[in-house]
């Protein structure tokens, strides 16, 4: 992910030109000295270190980019804010709603740019779908139905990693995959009001290392199903799974309204399916809209419609939005407040899963953002 961020900064400068100046890579930190040295040499950083505190305290560093495992986001982001840095943090912002709220409030007080890497929000398809919903063309929104499934952890012989341990990851498929669906639905439809959730751990133990006979307990969900009520009155179902046979990167959702439906799948990233009840032709059905220059963000890459963009391009748009906010003061979507709202929802889902009851998302932890 760190390399993905670096490439995104470089390509944002290439694609958008001198609108905000050229990003300069000052310091890179990694727990592995060898990895830090290699990245420093390969990607043109001025220096490397194994102590991340040197990065946040360096006067020459203006933006601190956090691409660590989840458990370390809070400590590094807080220190960066305390040192007056702009902060770009991979999702999730932290492992708790309370810590995320704390960082969001601190970022406001410091007046710095604060960005969380929910890259799917930057997908031009989602901007188009949000405009479609807000235009009223779909009528009153009835429901949101989203799935993010992969089979990346289906093999029970794959060894245990930090993603299986709650103190490092916070949750399983929910935080890793489901949070992306939550970010997209919140971006398009607004906040979720209440949730009830049913999790399942399919592979309860995994080898401690490749080929080992020693097993360790998996602490979190392999799949989770969520029912949600949105503040706008819509209802939703959200499913996330990391053990779904045949699914590779199956982020898909459907939004149904009283006058139409829109359907999208990330595996067909450049196509949006739309249906309107006003279409009274005999062969009416879903039409396919191909992403093109008229859709927000797309024209940075290609001048004509129907040419595929990909995952890294969403990161380029993310880096562009961040750099523009830092250098020009332009508005941006995925700030720490946005991240904290998602973490509040995740926290409510985890509480619901534990209690098997409906949990209100608003005022979670006694605070509403």
Buried (B, 14 or more C-beta within 10 A) or exposed (E): EBEBBBBBBBBBBEBBEEEBEEBEBBBBBBEEEEBBBBBBEEBEBEBBBBEBEBBBBBEEBBBBBBBBBBBBBBBBBBBBBEBEBBBBBBBBBBBBBBBBBBBBBBBBEBEBBBBBBBBBBBBBBBBBBBEBBEEEBBBEBBBBBBBBBBBBBBEBEBBBEEBBBBEBBBBBBBBBBBBBBBBBBBBBBBBBBBBBBBBBBBBEBBBEEEEEEEBBEBBBBBBBBBBBBBEBEBBBEBBBBBBBEEBEBBBBBBBBBEBBBBBBBBEEBBBBBBBBEEEEEEEEEBEEBBBBBEBBBBBBBBEEBEBEBEEEBBBBBBBBBBBBBBBEEBEBBBBBBBBBBBBBBBBBBBBBBEEEEBBBBBEBBEBEB
